[in-house]
Amino acid sequence: MKKQAAKSLRAFAIELAVYSVLVICYFFLVLNLLGNWLYGLESQHRYIYAGVALSLIVGQAVLLDSVTTLLFRLLRGRLK
């Protein structure tokens, strides 16, 4: 049982590291590509900005969750 727990912990640590890198890359990508547009949108159309911001948050969650789920499945398969 301890061996399985160690493998699961190692897979989780790898997944967490990869997820952290993906979140940071996503943040800077959105900041560089959409930063000025979002700033202008926020200052002129607050309700549209709120909808776009929420859409970006939900999109990030769905995309990164699917990527990490795929990575976790691959890691679990390799570590067995």
Sequence and secondary structure as in RCSB ss.txt:
>XXXX:A:sequence
MKKQAAKSLRAFAIELAVYSVLVICYFFLVLNLLGNWLYGLESQHRYIYAGVALSLIVGQAVLLDSVTTLLFRLL
RGRLK
>XXXX:A:secstr
 HHHHHHHHHHHHHHHHHHHHHHHHHHHHHHHHHHHHHHHHHHH HHHHHHHHHHHHHHHHHHHHHHHHHHHHHH
HHHH 
